Amino acid sequence: MAGHHPVKPSEKAADLRPDFRHVTEWVFDLDNTLYRADSGLFARIDARMTEFVAKFLNTDKDAARAVQKSLYREHGTTLNGLIKLHGMDPEPYLDFVHQIDLSDLKPDGALAFAIERLPGRRHVFTNGCARHAQRILDRQGLSHLFESIWDIRTLGFVPKPDAAAYRTILAHGGFAPGAAAMFDDIARNLVEAHALGMTTVWLNTDSAWARQGPEFPVASAGHIDHETGDLTHFLGAIRI
């Protein structure tokens, strides 16, 4: 046809989807990341943290709440602060705070499909405990998709965002950070991941939990490669 010029491959529109074709290791935070932050689950854990601190320090709920949040800010987790300042055995704490009702957490087929299509290995990286993570994954129908659960015990009770926590998971996973993508709802937890060379994805939930905790490190736009408010949609839209 006169005037018709076939479009060359090089002239086709660029694929603007986030490019994750280099990623073979997929590292996910658990709480408020692999389940919705507005589900109310973490509020239950938070309330049990306060209850435990009140009993452990023999104080009232308001005072315990203030101590709980102070320890979180200064030591990365309430548990880490109780261990450092009071020499507390962590196991009773981990057992107690994670004894929450999960009956309203349902299988998430869409998320399962989005995770299953990811090439390579998938891991959970949490400041919580493995038993809690396993319960969550079981309820959502995600257990079979994850190779590893790296919990606070794996980390030697040195939590995110401490740099040592990230070095620990790299040693356990046996992979280079440049091959990994890390997903977390707390932006400061991505600072060290980015510094090491991981591709970082911030799940921006606008939840109160994400705004609490240590003041440092301070996350900036430079530490966050990608941002989303919907993990399932994001995973379904990336280039792999």
C-alpha positions, 0 to 999 in steps of 0.5 A: 500500500502506498505510503505504508511503512511497517513499524520496525521492532526497534520502533515499537513502544518501550515496555515500561513495566518494572523490570525484574528480569535480573531477580532470582531471589524474592524476599518478602517481609511478613506482617502487613506485607503478605497480608493486608495492613488493614486486616487488624491482625497486627493490631492483635499482636501489638495489643498482646505485646503491651499485655506481656510487657505489663506483666513482665514489668509488673506495671499498668497498661498505659505505662507498659504501652509507653515502654513498649514503644520506647523499646521499639524505637531504641532497639528495633523491636520491643523484644530486642530491648527486653533482651538487652535491658532485662536479659529476658528469655525471648521464647515466652514472649514470642509464644505469647504475642503471636497467639492471635486469632487467624480465623478471619484470614482467608486463602488468597488465590490471587496473591498465590498466583502472583507469587507462584509465577515469580522465577527462582526462590521465594523467602520470608524475612521477618522480625517475628517468629517462624511459627507465626509466619507458618500459620499466616502462610498456611491460612493464606494458602501460600506455604508451598511457595516459599523456600525459607522463613528467616525469623528473629531466631535466624537473625540471632535476635538482631532485627531489621533494620540492623545491617547485621540482619541483612548479612545474615539472610544473605549468608543463609540464602547463599545469593548475591544481593544483586540477584534479590528483590526485597519487599517491605511495608516499612521504608527504613527496612529497605535502606540497608537492602538497597545499600547492599544492592538489592532491588527494593519495593516499598509496600506503602500501606499508610499504616500506623505501624509503618510510621513507628519504630526507630528514627534511623536509618531514614529512608529517602526516595533514593533507597526505594526502587519501586513503590506500590499500594497493592502487592498482588497487582504489582507482582502481576505487572512486573517484567520477569 
